């Protein structure tokens, strides 16, 4: 599979062929320490943030956590 080639409408690589099928999420009320634990335990770089109805409201990444920690 050549990732340099864009998928064309007639049969190129599809997202479903390369995506990670598991979805990991946290609530908007999760603590930063819980997010860090989840990121480390799950060995992922980002978590989807979903509300009580399961609606996607954001994404939190390792970089987001590091930026917050670096603020004075």
N, CA, C and O atoms as a printed pandas DataFrame, in Angstrom:
     atom_number atom_name residue_name chain_id  residue_number  x_coord  y_coord  z_coord
0              1         N          UNK        A               1    0.844   -1.169    0.000
1              2        CA          UNK        A               1    0.000    0.000    0.000
2              3         C          UNK        A               1    0.891    1.235    0.000
3              4         O          UNK        A               1    1.766    1.370    0.856
4              5         N          UNK        A               2    0.678    2.124   -0.943
5              6        CA          UNK        A               2    1.487    3.324   -1.075
6              7         C          UNK        A               2    0.701    4.515   -0.536
7              8         O          UNK        A               2   -0.265    4.956   -1.159
8              9         N          UNK        A               3    1.112    5.039    0.624
9             10        CA          UNK        A               3    0.397    6.140    1.248
10            11         C          UNK        A               3    0.640    7.461    0.547
11            12         O          UNK        A               3   -0.106    8.416    0.765
12            13         N          UNK        A               4    1.670    7.540   -0.294
13            14        CA          UNK        A               4    1.951    8.775   -1.008
14            15         C          UNK        A               4    0.912    9.032   -2.092
15            16         O          UNK        A               4    0.694   10.177   -2.488
16            17         N          UNK        A               5    0.281    7.984   -2.565
17            18        CA          UNK        A               5   -0.723    8.109   -3.609
18            19         C          UNK        A               5   -2.082    8.434   -2.996
19            20         O          UNK        A               5   -2.543    7.698   -2.124
20            21         N          UNK        A               6   -2.735    9.511   -3.424
21            22        CA          UNK        A               6   -4.065    9.815   -2.884
22            23         C          UNK        A               6   -5.092    8.801   -3.377
23            24         O          UNK        A               6   -4.965    8.250   -4.471
24            25         N          UNK        A               7   -6.097    8.568   -2.564
25            26        CA          UNK        A               7   -7.173    7.652   -2.970
26            27         C          UNK        A               7   -7.980    8.310   -4.077
27            28         O          UNK        A               7   -8.331    9.486   -3.982
28            29         N          UNK        A               8   -8.268    7.565   -5.108
29            30        CA          UNK        A               8   -9.114    8.113   -6.157
30            31         C          UNK        A               8  -10.526    7.562   -5.968
31            32         O          UNK        A               8  -10.741    6.643   -5.177
32            33         N          UNK        A               9  -11.456    8.112   -6.675
33            34        CA          UNK        A               9  -12.850    7.715   -6.533
34            35         C          UNK        A               9  -13.122    6.332   -7.126
35            36         O          UNK        A               9  -14.197    5.773   -6.911
36            37         N          UNK        A              10  -12.172    5.779   -7.862
37            38        CA          UNK        A              10  -12.408    4.520   -8.564
38            39         C          UNK        A              10  -11.696    3.328   -7.953
39            40         O          UNK        A              10  -11.420    2.361   -8.663
40            41         N          UNK        A              11  -11.390    3.358   -6.669
41            42        CA          UNK        A              11  -10.824    2.157   -6.076
42            43         C          UNK        A              11   -9.504    2.323   -5.363
43            44         O          UNK        A              11   -8.834    1.327   -5.089
44            45         N          UNK        A              12   -9.103    3.543   -5.050
45            46        CA          UNK        A              12   -7.871    3.739   -4.301
46            47         C          UNK        A              12   -8.042    3.297   -2.851
47            48         O          UNK        A              12   -9.082    2.751   -2.481
48            49         N          UNK        A              13   -7.050    3.528   -2.057
49            50        CA          UNK        A              13   -7.089    3.178   -0.651
50            51         C          UNK        A              13   -8.213    3.935    0.041
51            52         O          UNK        A              13   -8.374    5.141   -0.150
52            53         N          UNK        A              14   -8.976    3.226    0.835
53            54        CA          UNK        A              14  -10.089    3.822    1.578
54            55         C          UNK        A              14   -9.707    3.958    3.045
55            56         O          UNK        A              14   -8.870    3.213    3.555
56            57         N          UNK        A              15  -10.323    4.906    3.706
57            58        CA          UNK        A              15  -10.067    5.126    5.130
58            59         C          UNK        A              15  -10.290    3.834    5.916
59            60         O          UNK        A              15   -9.498    3.507    6.799
60            61         N          UNK        A              16  -11.345    3.106    5.609
61            62        CA          UNK        A              16  -11.655    1.869    6.338
62            63         C          UNK        A              16  -10.527    0.844    6.247
63            64         O          UNK        A              16  -10.418   -0.035    7.101
64            65         N          UNK        A              17   -9.689    0.953    5.219
65            66        CA          UNK        A              17   -8.584    0.021    5.054
66            67         C          UNK        A              17   -7.396    0.342    5.948
67            68         O          UNK        A              17   -6.564   -0.531    6.197
68            69         N          UNK        A              18   -7.298    1.573    6.437
69            70        CA          UNK        A              18   -6.122    1.967    7.204
70            71         C          UNK        A              18   -6.445    2.509    8.592
71            72         O          UNK        A              18   -5.534    2.767    9.378
72            73         N          UNK        A              19   -7.736    2.687    8.908
73            74        CA          UNK        A              19   -8.107    3.274   10.199
74            75         C          UNK        A              19   -7.915    2.288   11.344
75            76         O          UNK        A              19   -7.824    1.077   11.137
76            77         N          UNK        A              20   -7.855    2.827   12.539
77            78        CA          UNK        A              20   -7.877    2.017   13.744
78            79         C          UNK        A              20   -9.341    1.799   14.100
79            80         O          UNK        A              20  -10.067    2.773   14.298
80            81         N          UNK        A              21   -9.798    0.554   14.186
81            82        CA          UNK        A              21  -11.223    0.318   14.404
82            83         C          UNK        A              21  -11.695    0.609   15.832
83            84         O          UNK        A              21  -12.885    0.843   16.041
84            85         N          UNK        A              22  -10.804    0.600   16.804
85            86        CA          UNK        A              22  -11.192    0.868   18.185
86            87         C          UNK        A              22  -11.283    2.372   18.419
87            88         O          UNK        A              22  -10.449    3.138   17.937
88            89         N          UNK        A              23  -12.305    2.782   19.164
89            90        CA          UNK        A              23  -12.488    4.187   19.498
90            91         C          UNK        A              23  -12.390    4.328   21.008
91            92         O          UNK        A              23  -13.128    3.672   21.742
92            93         N          UNK        A              24  -11.487    5.176   21.475
93            94        CA          UNK        A              24  -11.294    5.400   22.899
94            95         C          UNK        A              24  -11.759    6.810   23.220
95            96         O          UNK        A              24  -11.437    7.758   22.504
96            97         N          UNK        A              25  -12.514    6.942   24.294
97            98        CA          UNK        A              25  -13.058    8.257   24.605
98            99         C          UNK        A              25  -13.102    8.520   26.102
99           100         O          UNK        A              25  -13.002    7.608   26.922
100          101         N          UNK        A              26  -13.255    9.796   26.427
101          102        CA          UNK        A              26  -13.425   10.264   27.800
102          103         C          UNK        A              26  -14.524   11.317   27.791
103          104         O          UNK        A              26  -14.895   11.839   26.740
104          105         N          UNK        A              27  -15.037   11.621   28.981
105          106        CA          UNK        A              27  -16.053   12.667   29.087
106          107         C          UNK        A              27  -15.363   14.023   29.233
107          108         O          UNK        A              27  -14.189   14.086   29.599
108          109         N          UNK        A              28  -16.081   15.096   28.953
109          110        CA          UNK        A              28  -15.499   16.430   29.122
110          111         C          UNK        A              28  -15.138   16.722   30.588
111          112         O          UNK        A              28  -14.336   17.613   30.867
112          113         N          UNK        A              29  -15.719   15.985   31.498
113          114        CA          UNK        A              29  -15.474   16.194   32.924
114          115         C          UNK        A              29  -14.298   15.376   33.453
115          116         O          UNK        A              29  -13.964   15.481   34.633
116          117         N          UNK        A              30  -13.667   14.566   32.610
117          118        CA          UNK        A              30  -12.531   13.740   33.045
118          119         C          UNK        A              30  -11.389   14.642   33.501
119          120         O          UNK        A              30  -11.157   15.710   32.935
120          121         N          UNK        A              31  -10.686   14.195   34.528
121          122        CA          UNK        A              31   -9.538   14.965   35.014
122          123         C          UNK        A              31   -8.361   14.787   34.060
123          124         O          UNK        A              31   -8.284   13.808   33.317
124          125         N          UNK        A              32   -7.459   15.743   34.097
125          126        CA          UNK        A              32   -6.259   15.656   33.266
126          127         C          UNK        A              32   -5.449   14.419   33.619
127          128         O          UNK        A              32   -4.882   13.778   32.734
128          129         N          UNK        A              33   -5.388   14.074   34.912
129          130        CA          UNK        A              33   -4.623   12.884   35.294
130          131         C          UNK        A              33   -5.261   11.613   34.740
131          132         O          UNK        A              33   -4.550   10.683   34.360
132          133         N          UNK        A              34   -6.573   11.562   34.689
133          134        CA          UNK        A              34   -7.229   10.395   34.095
134          135         C          UNK        A              34   -6.915   10.300   32.605
135          136         O          UNK        A              34   -6.659    9.213   32.085
136          137         N          UNK        A              35   -6.935   11.440   31.926
137          138        CA          UNK        A              35   -6.619   11.465   30.493
138          139         C          UNK        A              35   -5.207   10.930   30.264
139          140         O          UNK        A              35   -4.986   10.115   29.369
140          141         N          UNK        A              36   -4.262   11.388   31.067
141          142        CA          UNK        A              36   -2.881   10.920   30.922
142          143         C          UNK        A              36   -2.803    9.414   31.163
143          144         O          UNK        A              36   -2.145    8.701   30.405
144          145         N          UNK        A              37   -3.467    8.924   32.211
145          146        CA          UNK        A              37   -3.470    7.477   32.480
146          147         C          UNK        A              37   -4.040    6.694   31.303
147          148         O          UNK        A              37   -3.478    5.677   30.896
148          149         N          UNK        A              38   -5.164    7.172   30.756
149          150        CA          UNK        A              38   -5.790    6.494   29.616
150          151         C          UNK        A              38   -4.864    6.495   28.398
151          152         O          UNK        A              38   -4.700    5.468   27.740
152          153         N          UNK        A              39   -4.263    7.638   28.101
153          154        CA          UNK        A              39   -3.349    7.719   26.961
154          155         C          UNK        A              39   -2.208    6.721   27.103
155          156         O          UNK        A              39   -1.860    6.023   26.150
156          157         N          UNK        A              40   -1.628    6.658   28.299
157          158        CA          UNK        A              40   -0.503    5.752   28.538
158          159         C          UNK        A              40   -0.964    4.291   28.526
159          160         O          UNK        A              40   -0.365    3.452   27.854
160          161         N          UNK        A              41   -2.032    3.993   29.275
161          162        CA          UNK        A              41   -2.513    2.605   29.365
162          163         C          UNK        A              41   -2.948    2.052   28.008
163          164         O          UNK        A              41   -2.697    0.888   27.695
164          165         N          UNK        A              42   -3.600    2.893   27.209
165          166        CA          UNK        A              42   -4.104    2.450   25.910
166          167         C          UNK        A              42   -3.060    2.561   24.802
167          168         O          UNK        A              42   -3.251    2.057   23.695
168          169         N          UNK        A              43   -1.943    3.237   25.125
169          170        CA          UNK        A              43   -0.874    3.439   24.142
170          171         C          UNK        A              43   -1.393    4.147   22.887
171          172         O          UNK        A              43   -1.150    3.719   21.759
172          173         N          UNK        A              44   -2.121    5.255   23.129
173          174        CA          UNK        A              44   -2.656    6.064   22.036
174          175         C          UNK        A              44   -2.191    7.504   22.210
175          176         O          UNK        A              44   -1.709    7.883   23.277
176          177         N          UNK        A              45   -2.336    8.294   21.167
177          178        CA          UNK        A              45   -1.884    9.682   21.183
178          179         C          UNK        A              45   -3.029   10.670   21.324
179          180         O          UNK        A              45   -2.807   11.863   21.529
180          181         N          UNK        A              46   -4.258   10.171   21.212
181          182        CA          UNK        A              46   -5.407   11.057   21.346
182          183         C          UNK        A              46   -6.621   10.275   21.830
183          184         O          UNK        A              46   -6.729    9.066   21.620
184          185         N          UNK        A              47   -7.524   10.988   22.477
185          186        CA          UNK        A              47   -8.789   10.423   22.934
186          187         C          UNK        A              47   -9.915   11.316   22.445
187          188         O          UNK        A              47   -9.789   12.541   22.437
188          189         N          UNK        A              48  -11.011   10.703   22.039
189          190        CA          UNK        A              48  -12.183   11.472   21.660
190          191         C          UNK        A              48  -12.921   11.862   22.929
191          192         O          UNK        A              48  -13.005   11.081   23.876
192          193         N          UNK        A              49  -13.451   13.067   22.939
193          194        CA          UNK        A              49  -14.210   13.562   24.080
194          195         C          UNK        A              49  -15.681   13.542   23.677
195          196         O          UNK        A              49  -16.080   14.185   22.706
196          197         N          UNK        A              50  -16.489   12.789   24.443
197          198        CA          UNK        A              50  -17.907   12.656   24.125
198          199         C          UNK        A              50  -18.751   13.041   25.328
199          200         O          UNK        A              50  -18.364   12.815   26.474
200          201         N          UNK        A              51  -19.919   13.630   25.047
201          202        CA          UNK        A              51  -20.815   14.021   26.127
202          203         C          UNK        A              51  -21.654   12.832   26.583
203          204         O          UNK        A              51  -21.447   11.706   26.128
204          205         N          UNK        A              52  -22.602   13.087   27.484
205          206        CA          UNK        A              52  -23.426   12.021   28.054
206          207         C          UNK        A              52  -24.277   11.290   27.017
207          208         O          UNK        A              52  -24.694   10.154   27.245
208          209         N          UNK        A              53  -24.536   11.933   25.884
209          210        CA          UNK        A              53  -25.318   11.309   24.817
210          211         C          UNK        A              53  -24.444   10.578   23.805
211          212         O          UNK        A              53  -24.946    9.983   22.851
212          213         N          UNK        A              54  -23.127   10.630   24.023
213          214        CA          UNK        A              54  -22.205    9.991   23.097
214          215         C          UNK        A              54  -21.849   10.848   21.903
215          216         O          UNK        A              54  -21.267   10.361   20.935
216          217         N          UNK        A              55  -22.199   12.134   21.966
217          218        CA          UNK        A              55  -21.898   13.052   20.876
218          219         C          UNK        A              55  -20.454   13.532   20.991
219          220         O          UNK        A              55  -20.010   13.938   22.065
220          221         N          UNK        A              56  -19.740   13.483   19.900
221          222        CA          UNK        A              56  -18.363   13.953   19.875
222          223         C          UNK        A              56  -18.341   15.459   20.099
223          224         O          UNK        A              56  -18.985   16.216   19.373
224          225         N          UNK        A              57  -17.581   15.888   21.124
225          226        CA          UNK        A              57  -17.476   17.318   21.405
226          227         C          UNK        A              57  -16.049   17.817   21.292
227          228         O          UNK        A              57  -15.805   19.019   21.389
228          229         N          UNK        A              58  -15.096   16.905   21.086
229          230        CA          UNK        A              58  -13.717   17.316   20.939
230          231         C          UNK        A              58  -12.765   16.143   20.899
231          232         O          UNK        A              58  -13.162   14.980   20.962
232          233         N          UNK        A              59  -11.500   16.488   20.793
233          234        CA          UNK        A              59  -10.420   15.501   20.794
234          235         C          UNK        A              59   -9.328   16.060   21.689
235          236         O          UNK        A              59   -8.998   17.242   21.594
236          237         N          UNK        A              60   -8.764   15.232   22.554
237          238        CA          UNK        A              60   -7.638   15.662   23.372
238          239         C          UNK        A              60   -6.446   14.793   23.022
239          240         O          UNK        A              60   -6.558   13.572   22.910
240          241         N          UNK        A              61   -5.308   15.438   22.854
241          242        CA          UNK        A              61   -4.109   14.723   22.432
242          243         C          UNK        A              61   -2.995   14.880   23.461
243          244         O          UNK        A              61   -3.082   15.698   24.378
244          245         N          UNK        A              62   -1.973   14.095   23.290
245          246        CA          UNK        A              62   -0.785   14.207   24.129
246          247         C          UNK        A              62   -0.240   15.629   24.046
247          248         O          UNK        A              62    0.156   16.200   25.062
248          249         N          UNK        A              63   -0.218   16.194   22.866
249          250        CA          UNK        A              63    0.290   17.552   22.694
250          251         C          UNK        A              63   -0.549   18.557   23.474
251          252         O          UNK        A              63   -0.001   19.502   24.043
252          253         N          UNK        A              64   -1.863   18.373   23.511
253          254        CA          UNK        A              64   -2.723   19.260   24.300
254          255         C          UNK        A              64   -2.330   19.217   25.778
255          256         O          UNK        A              64   -2.246   20.257   26.431
256          257         N          UNK        A              65   -2.091   18.025   26.296
257          258        CA          UNK        A              65   -1.700   17.867   27.697
258          259         C          UNK        A              65   -0.347   18.526   27.958
259          260         O          UNK        A              65   -0.175   19.229   28.954
260          261         N          UNK        A              66    0.603   18.299   27.068
261          262        CA          UNK        A              66    1.930   18.903   27.241
262          263         C          UNK        A              66    1.865   20.422   27.175
263          264         O          UNK        A              66    2.539   21.101   27.950
264          265         N          UNK        A              67    1.069   20.963   26.268
265          266        CA          UNK        A              67    0.911   22.430   26.197
266          267         C          UNK        A              67    0.379   22.985   27.513
267          268         O          UNK        A              67    0.856   24.009   28.002
268          269         N          UNK        A              68   -0.608   22.306   28.078
269          270        CA          UNK        A              68   -1.201   22.766   29.333
270          271         C          UNK        A              68   -0.166   22.709   30.457
271          272         O          UNK        A              68   -0.089   23.621   31.280
272          273         N          UNK        A              69    0.618   21.650   30.491
273          274        CA          UNK        A              69    1.633   21.504   31.526
274          275         C          UNK        A              69    2.745   22.550   31.394
275          276         O          UNK        A              69    3.353   22.936   32.392
276          277         N          UNK        A              70    3.010   23.005   30.177
277          278        CA          UNK        A              70    4.094   23.952   29.930
278          279         C          UNK        A              70    3.713   25.388   30.232
279          280         O          UNK        A              70    4.580   26.259   30.288
280          281         N          UNK        A              71    2.421   25.649   30.428
281          282        CA          UNK        A              71    1.993   27.017   30.721
282          283         C          UNK        A              71    2.439   27.408   32.123
283          284         O          UNK        A              71    2.391   26.600   33.050
284          285         N          UNK        A              72    2.875   28.665   32.267
285          286        CA          UNK        A              72    3.307   29.138   33.593
286          287         C          UNK        A              72    2.159   29.262   34.571
287          288         O          UNK        A              72    2.367   29.646   35.721
